[in-house]
Amino acid sequence: MPRNAKESKKEPAANSPPEKYPGHPVDEDDLIRRLKHGQQWACNTLVDLYQERLLKLAWGITLDKEESREIVQDIFFTAIKKIDTFRGESSLWAWLRKMTVNACLNWKRKWKRRFRWHHTPIETETMIPAQDGQTQEDTPETLLQEKQAHKEVADAVARLPEDVRTAFVLCSFEGLSYQEIAQVLGIKKGTVSSRIFRARQIISRSIEQNSTPRNKRKNLL
């Protein structure tokens, strides 16, 4: 066997970040190899890379800040423990995202008949993607109006039925295609389409009588 082939299977030499990483994109294949060898640096990097996105995703489904944090913490623990089962058929992020969605839905099913929870957003305004074209010339009035529009949509999203909200979050905040959402949730593509259509209808109706100008609201949907 060629010497290079043998060396490619060896554990990365140092339990520290590669010299090429600081200030550069993380090499996912290298990160996975280091995770499989139990390197603490790799575990820390995994959390740094994906924690914020997973928290937003989890809150979008559970609407509970503390539970979102616990679920994401458990996801990282499970991912690191079971990293040897990761076969590379999807990206690392897609693998973590699917586990998070499933964990959130399982939590909702487990508790919805036993306990009424009070929802505390991690940061409500971060649910709505930032809009392109915002400039430093925006007046305080315009910025305030924009923030209010974001809050209206975020509040409306929080009131959506669980199945509708989950599909909407994956589409609008994660940018997944209908086919990708169908695969994550284990449903038909047509069902995804109808849920997202319903979500947009509900959101539009819920903010219809609000004072935020219509053009500002439409840009957020």
C-alpha positions as CSV (number, residue, x, y, z in Angstrom):
1,M,0.0,0.0,0.0
2,P,1.4,3.5,-0.9
3,R,2.8,5.3,2.1
4,N,0.4,8.3,1.6
5,A,-2.6,5.9,1.8
6,K,-1.4,4.6,5.1
7,E,-0.8,8.1,6.5
8,S,-4.2,9.3,5.4
9,K,-5.8,6.9,8.0
10,K,-3.7,8.0,10.9
11,E,-5.0,10.2,13.6
12,P,-4.3,13.9,13.1
13,A,-1.1,14.5,14.9
14,A,-2.0,17.3,17.3
15,N,-4.9,17.9,19.5
16,S,-5.0,21.5,18.4
17,P,-6.4,23.5,15.4
18,P,-4.5,23.0,12.1
19,E,-2.4,26.0,11.1
20,K,-4.7,26.6,8.1
21,Y,-7.9,26.9,10.1
22,P,-7.6,30.2,12.0
23,G,-9.3,32.8,9.8
24,H,-10.2,30.2,7.1
25,P,-13.2,28.0,6.5
26,V,-13.1,24.7,8.5
27,D,-12.3,21.6,6.4
28,E,-15.3,19.4,7.2
29,D,-13.7,16.1,6.3
30,D,-10.7,17.0,8.6
31,L,-13.1,18.1,11.4
32,I,-14.9,14.8,11.2
33,R,-11.7,12.8,11.3
34,R,-10.6,14.7,14.4
35,L,-14.0,14.2,16.0
36,K,-13.8,10.5,15.4
37,H,-10.4,10.5,17.2
38,G,-11.9,12.3,20.1
39,Q,-10.0,15.6,19.9
40,Q,-11.3,18.2,22.2
41,W,-10.5,21.0,19.8
42,A,-12.8,19.4,17.2
43,C,-15.6,19.1,19.7
44,N,-15.3,22.7,20.6
45,T,-15.2,23.7,17.0
46,L,-18.3,21.7,16.2
47,V,-20.2,23.6,18.9
48,D,-18.8,27.0,17.8
49,L,-19.8,26.4,14.2
50,Y,-23.4,25.2,14.7
51,Q,-24.7,26.2,18.2
52,E,-26.3,29.5,17.3
53,R,-28.1,28.1,14.2
54,L,-29.3,25.0,16.0
55,L,-30.7,27.2,18.9
56,K,-32.7,29.3,16.5
57,L,-34.0,26.2,14.7
58,A,-34.9,24.6,18.0
59,W,-36.7,27.7,19.3
60,G,-38.6,28.0,16.1
61,I,-40.2,24.6,16.8
62,T,-40.4,24.5,20.6
63,L,-40.9,28.2,21.4
64,D,-39.2,27.5,24.7
65,K,-35.8,29.0,25.4
66,E,-34.6,26.7,28.1
67,E,-35.8,23.5,26.3
68,S,-34.1,24.7,23.1
69,R,-30.8,25.0,24.9
70,E,-31.2,21.5,26.5
71,I,-32.1,19.9,23.2
72,V,-29.2,21.5,21.4
73,Q,-26.8,20.5,24.2
74,D,-28.1,16.9,23.9
75,I,-27.7,17.0,20.1
76,F,-24.0,17.9,20.4
77,F,-23.5,15.2,23.0
78,T,-25.2,12.6,20.8
79,A,-23.4,13.8,17.7
80,I,-20.0,13.5,19.2
81,K,-20.8,10.1,20.8
82,K,-22.2,8.7,17.6
83,I,-19.8,10.4,15.1
84,D,-18.6,7.0,14.0
85,T,-22.0,6.4,12.5
86,F,-21.8,9.5,10.3
87,R,-21.4,8.1,6.8
88,G,-21.0,11.4,4.9
89,E,-24.2,10.9,2.8
90,S,-25.1,14.5,3.7
91,S,-23.3,17.5,5.2
92,L,-22.5,17.6,8.9
93,W,-24.9,20.5,9.2
94,A,-27.8,18.5,7.5
95,W,-27.1,15.6,9.9
96,L,-27.3,17.9,13.0
97,R,-30.3,19.7,11.7
98,K,-32.3,16.5,11.1
99,M,-31.5,15.3,14.6
100,T,-32.5,18.6,16.1
101,V,-35.8,18.7,14.3
102,N,-36.6,15.2,15.4
103,A,-35.7,15.9,19.0
104,C,-37.8,19.0,19.1
105,L,-40.9,17.2,17.6
106,N,-40.4,14.3,20.0
107,W,-40.3,16.8,22.9
108,K,-43.4,18.5,21.8
109,R,-45.3,15.2,21.5
110,K,-44.1,14.1,24.9
111,W,-45.1,17.2,26.8
112,K,-48.0,18.8,24.9
113,R,-50.7,16.9,27.0
114,R,-48.9,17.3,30.3
115,F,-47.7,20.8,30.5
116,R,-48.6,24.3,29.3
117,W,-45.4,26.2,28.8
118,H,-44.7,29.9,28.7
119,H,-42.6,30.8,25.6
120,T,-39.6,33.0,26.1
121,P,-37.8,33.8,22.8
122,I,-34.0,33.6,22.6
123,E,-34.1,36.8,20.6
124,T,-37.4,37.3,18.8
125,E,-36.0,39.7,16.2
126,T,-33.3,37.1,15.1
127,M,-36.0,34.8,13.8
128,I,-36.6,37.0,10.8
129,P,-33.7,37.1,8.3
130,A,-32.1,40.5,7.8
131,Q,-33.3,42.4,4.7
132,D,-30.9,43.3,1.9
133,G,-30.4,46.9,1.0
134,Q,-30.4,48.4,4.4
135,T,-28.1,51.3,4.5
136,Q,-26.6,53.7,7.0
137,E,-28.9,56.4,5.6
138,D,-32.0,54.7,7.0
139,T,-33.7,57.1,9.3
140,P,-34.4,56.2,13.0
141,E,-38.1,56.2,12.0
142,T,-37.5,53.7,9.2
143,L,-35.4,51.4,11.4
144,L,-38.0,51.5,14.1
145,Q,-40.7,50.7,11.6
146,E,-38.6,47.8,10.2
147,K,-38.0,46.4,13.7
148,Q,-41.7,46.5,14.4
149,A,-42.5,44.7,11.2
150,H,-40.0,42.0,12.2
151,K,-41.7,41.6,15.6
152,E,-45.1,41.3,14.0
153,V,-44.0,38.5,11.8
154,A,-42.1,36.8,14.6
155,D,-45.1,36.9,16.9
156,A,-47.3,35.6,14.1
157,V,-44.9,32.7,13.4
158,A,-45.0,31.8,17.1
159,R,-48.7,31.4,16.9
160,L,-48.7,29.0,14.0
161,P,-49.7,25.3,14.5
162,E,-46.7,23.2,15.2
163,D,-46.6,21.3,11.9
164,V,-47.1,24.4,9.9
165,R,-44.6,26.4,11.9
166,T,-41.9,23.7,11.5
167,A,-42.2,23.6,7.7
168,F,-42.2,27.4,7.6
169,V,-39.1,27.7,9.8
170,L,-37.2,25.2,7.7
171,C,-38.2,27.0,4.5
172,S,-37.9,30.7,5.5
173,F,-35.1,30.6,8.1
174,E,-33.1,27.6,7.0
175,G,-33.6,28.1,3.2
176,L,-34.4,24.5,2.5
177,S,-36.3,23.5,-0.6
178,Y,-39.7,21.8,-0.4
179,Q,-38.1,18.5,-1.3
180,E,-35.4,18.8,1.4
181,I,-38.1,19.7,4.0
182,A,-40.1,16.7,2.9
183,Q,-37.1,14.5,3.5
184,V,-36.3,16.0,6.9
185,L,-39.9,15.7,8.1
186,G,-40.7,12.4,6.4
187,I,-43.8,13.8,4.5
188,K,-44.8,14.4,0.9
189,K,-43.6,17.4,-1.0
190,G,-47.2,18.5,-1.7
191,T,-47.8,18.5,2.1
192,V,-44.9,20.8,2.6
193,S,-46.2,23.1,0.0
194,S,-49.7,23.3,1.5
195,R,-48.3,23.9,5.0
196,I,-46.0,26.7,3.9
197,F,-48.9,28.3,1.9
198,R,-51.1,28.0,5.0
199,A,-48.4,29.6,7.2
200,R,-48.1,32.6,4.9
201,Q,-51.9,33.0,4.8
202,I,-52.1,32.9,8.6
203,I,-49.2,35.3,9.1
204,S,-50.7,37.7,6.5
205,R,-54.1,37.7,8.2
206,S,-52.7,38.0,11.7
207,I,-50.8,41.2,10.9
208,E,-53.3,42.6,8.4
209,Q,-54.8,45.1,10.9
210,N,-51.4,46.1,12.3
211,S,-50.1,49.6,11.8
212,T,-46.9,48.6,10.0
213,P,-47.1,49.6,6.3
214,R,-48.0,46.8,4.0
215,N,-44.9,47.1,1.8
216,K,-42.7,46.5,4.9
217,R,-44.6,43.5,6.0
218,K,-44.6,41.9,2.5
219,N,-40.9,42.1,2.3
220,L,-40.6,39.8,5.3
221,L,-42.7,37.0,3.9
